[in-house]
Amino acid sequence: MKKITLLGICILFFANSLKAQNEIKDQTQQLESIQVGNYTGYLTQQSSDGTYEGGLDVLVYKITNFKDYTVQPGVHKEIYMIHGGDPDRPDDHKEIMFLPDNEAFPITYVQKAYEGSPAMQKEIGYAPRINKLSDGNRLVFIDGKIFMIEDWVDKDNYKLEAVLEFQAKKMGGLKKMKEVMKSPKKMKEMQPHKTLQEYLNNAYNKQQEVYVKWIKNPKNAALIENIEQIREFVIGAINKQRDDWINSAEYKRIKERNASARQSSLESEVTISNNTGKDIYIYEEGSRNGSRVSSNGRGTFNCKKNLYYSLSGNSSASNGTLIVNTNQSCGATVNVN
């Protein structure tokens, strides 16, 4: 009887797993519940015992636009968003593009750019750039929430930084304070790490299953081949262009002139290294205006005059300590200890 019961449990388990895998949505399908607008970032850091510590991310997160994925119009999307903007410098906010990680069944959207200049892209075609640094930044959409990932290696190795939730109205200071207070409980109930990992496990299995069938279609295989060829061609064209101007006579003349100008500059400059542990001020002979060199910092000065240092910014050369004699330390570094 026990054997039959255990067998039944195993069958039920695999049946439920298969059902979950069949019902899993790819990331483009999950995008249907994601809105354009501002998002609040709920931090997901945990203490050593696994307790969620809570807190809100102070940076700006905003979905600004969805466009057709240029490589596959009508199939997937390009996502444009402000991703970690400084709230005090809105004029510096820049849109970042995220693209699907797989043409058949995406399980994440990856921070990307297209290879080449806009002119090259229009003329030759579009291929997502492979960049080890930005490829680690990913988004996963689950039931209207955005799981923000950094340092992605694979579905089992990544860092979940925050969960972003749509914010219909701007959150005031008092409401933010209340949200911070409630956030540990909110994360405990949500269990974002578990939720994300379960999705990735099921979605990855589904991706492997779908891709094997998808790539057998000659049209799909040609699409992937074309992307690779575009990428190789654009990178090759850029490298050839770079090699051409590096090997040009004009480039060599410019490099020689730059080297000559730098050497001339060195011959009239001295570098002062501040090792005193305090800020110091450098005064030229006869000057009352000092230039600050921060603690453990360096500064470059004209060596054609005597130079003095003082710990005061309201001093003068006559009250300072002589550290450089005229024309004596040009091109060298003088340490002030």
TAJO-V806349 format. One record per pair of residues at least 6 apart in sequence whose ideal C-beta (glycine too) atoms are under 6 Angstrom apart, sorted by the first residue. I is the first residue (numbers start at 1). J is the second residue. If there is no record, write none. Layout:
i = <I I>
j = <J J>
This chain:
i = <20 21 21 21 24 24 24 26 26 27 27 27 28 28 30 31 31 33 34 35 36 38 38 39 39 39 40 40 41 41 41 41 42 42 42 43 43 43 44 44 44 45 46 47 52 52 52 54 54 55 56 56 57 59 60 60 60 61 62 63 64 64 64 65 66 67 69 69 69 70 71 76 78 79 79 80 80 82 83 85 96 97 98 98 98 99 99 99 100 100 101 101 102 104 104 104 105 105 107 107 107 108 108 109 110 110 111 111 112 113 114 114 115 115 115 115 116 120 124 125 127 127 127 136 136 137 138 138 139 140 142 145 145 146 147 147 148 148 148 149 150 150 151 152 155 155 160 163 214 215 245 266 267 267 269 269 270 270 270 270 270 271 271 271 272 272 273 273 273 274 274 274 274 275 275 276 277 278 279 279 279 280 280 281 281 281 281 282 282 282 282 283 283 283 283 284 285 285 285 287 288 290 293 301 303 303 305 306 307 307 308 308 308 308 309 309 309 309 310 323 323 324>
j = <202 202 205 206 202 203 206 105 106 106 109 141 76 77 141 77 141 144 141 166 63 62 167 61 164 166 165 167 57 61 162 164 162 163 183 55 57 162 160 162 192 53 52 53 184 187 188 183 184 183 179 180 162 84 82 85 87 164 82 81 80 81 95 80 77 78 76 77 78 126 126 100 97 98 109 95 97 93 96 93 111 112 109 111 139 110 112 128 106 109 108 110 207 210 211 214 207 210 203 204 207 138 140 139 135 138 134 137 128 129 121 126 127 129 231 234 234 234 230 230 227 230 231 151 152 150 149 152 146 147 199 163 165 164 163 196 161 162 164 158 159 161 159 158 200 204 193 192 220 221 251 331 330 331 300 303 301 303 324 329 334 298 300 333 299 334 298 333 335 280 293 297 336 335 337 336 295 295 292 294 295 293 309 290 292 310 313 291 301 307 309 290 308 317 320 305 305 306 317 317 316 313 299 307 329 330 326 326 323 324 317 320 321 322 320 321 323 336 320 334 336 334>
